[in-house]
């Protein structure tokens, strides 16, 4: 398998559906990503959720 095929498979299975799931989770429970006492920044928390 070459690198290009690997990237296509990775993007399709991980990032394609994850974007929908991430937006759904942010809209349903925004306190998980943004909070007064959260030690991580919202961008870092979103990245953790994706990975």
Backbone bond lengths (Angstrom), bond angles and torsions (degrees), N, CA, C in turn:
res aa  C-N    CA-C-N  psi(-1)  N-CA   C-N-CA  omega(-1)  CA-C   N-CA-C  phi
1 X - - - 1.451 - - 1.522 108.23 -
2 X 1.320 115.78 132.53 1.460 118.91 179.09 1.531 110.63 -90.85
3 X 1.310 115.18 170.61 1.466 121.38 -174.27 1.519 112.20 -63.44
4 X 1.325 117.10 -38.33 1.460 121.07 -178.43 1.529 110.87 -63.75
5 X 1.317 117.46 -45.12 1.471 121.01 177.38 1.521 111.14 -63.60
6 X 1.320 116.46 -40.36 1.456 121.01 178.42 1.525 110.97 -59.89
7 X 1.336 116.09 -45.10 1.467 120.35 179.28 1.520 111.74 -63.70
8 X 1.321 117.37 -40.41 1.459 120.64 178.92 1.524 111.40 -62.47
9 X 1.317 116.54 -44.51 1.469 120.60 179.05 1.519 110.73 -65.32
10 X 1.310 117.29 -44.66 1.460 121.59 179.82 1.521 111.07 -61.20
11 X 1.310 117.24 -48.24 1.461 120.70 -179.81 1.516 111.96 -63.19
12 X 1.320 117.07 -38.69 1.460 120.12 -178.11 1.533 111.49 -67.97
13 X 1.307 117.31 -47.17 1.462 120.33 -172.54 1.520 113.80 -83.99
14 X 1.301 117.81 -27.47 1.464 118.98 -177.19 1.517 111.72 -100.05
15 X 1.314 117.33 -53.79 1.455 119.69 -169.63 1.521 113.92 -86.41
16 X 1.308 118.77 -28.36 1.456 120.17 -176.94 1.526 111.27 -65.04
17 X 1.311 117.84 -50.90 1.465 120.88 -179.99 1.522 112.06 -79.86
18 X 1.304 117.39 -27.72 1.462 120.47 -178.25 1.520 112.36 -66.15
19 X 1.312 117.68 -32.73 1.462 119.89 179.88 1.526 110.33 -62.89
20 X 1.325 116.49 -43.10 1.465 120.57 177.80 1.524 110.37 -63.57
21 X 1.313 116.15 -45.37 1.467 121.45 -179.11 1.531 110.65 -64.31
22 X 1.326 117.30 -40.18 1.461 121.32 179.45 1.521 110.82 -63.06
23 X 1.318 117.54 -47.14 1.461 120.48 179.48 1.521 111.36 -62.62
24 X 1.320 116.77 -38.66 1.464 120.99 177.59 1.524 110.63 -63.68
25 X 1.327 116.64 -45.10 1.466 120.35 -179.44 1.523 112.08 -66.34
26 X 1.328 117.39 -39.25 1.469 120.08 178.57 1.526 110.33 -64.59
27 X 1.326 116.90 -40.92 1.464 119.35 -178.61 1.522 112.29 -71.26
28 X 1.340 117.13 -34.19 1.465 119.94 -178.42 1.527 112.33 -80.01
29 X 1.326 117.58 -38.17 1.467 120.99 -176.46 1.529 110.97 -138.76
30 X 1.318 117.74 73.31 1.474 119.69 -177.69 1.529 113.08 -65.51
31 X 1.322 117.64 -22.73 1.469 120.00 -179.82 1.523 112.42 -64.40
32 X 1.326 118.03 -18.97 1.457 120.73 176.71 1.519 111.65 -71.44
33 X 1.325 117.23 -23.22 1.454 121.59 -175.43 1.518 113.38 -109.53
34 X 1.321 117.20 -27.98 1.461 121.54 -178.81 1.526 107.60 -130.26
35 X 1.306 116.87 123.51 1.445 120.02 179.03 1.512 111.57 -157.68
36 X 1.303 115.46 157.39 1.455 121.18 -177.80 1.529 111.86 -65.53
37 X 1.335 116.79 -40.03 1.462 120.48 -175.42 1.522 113.08 -105.62
38 X 1.318 117.72 19.29 1.466 120.64 -179.81 1.525 109.33 -76.62
39 X 1.343 118.06 125.12 1.468 120.35 -178.30 1.527 113.66 -73.23
40 X 1.345 117.77 -20.99 1.460 119.95 178.91 1.523 110.00 -103.36
41 X 1.310 115.90 154.33 1.457 120.64 178.19 1.526 109.29 -75.31
42 X 1.333 118.25 155.80 1.465 120.66 -178.68 1.532 113.73 -56.78
43 X 1.321 117.02 -38.59 1.469 119.86 178.36 1.511 112.37 -62.77
44 X 1.341 116.39 -40.64 1.466 120.63 178.52 1.527 110.67 -67.11
45 X 1.324 117.06 -38.56 1.462 120.63 179.39 1.528 111.04 -65.83
46 X 1.333 117.40 -39.78 1.459 120.88 177.80 1.529 109.90 -64.71
47 X 1.329 116.75 -41.46 1.457 120.34 177.16 1.524 111.90 -63.08
48 X 1.336 117.50 -40.39 1.465 120.96 175.96 1.507 110.80 -61.08
49 X 1.319 116.90 -39.83 1.460 121.02 -179.14 1.526 110.90 -65.53
50 X 1.313 117.14 -40.12 1.473 120.84 179.66 1.517 110.84 -68.15
51 X 1.317 116.41 -42.97 1.460 119.46 -176.79 1.504 111.46 -78.54
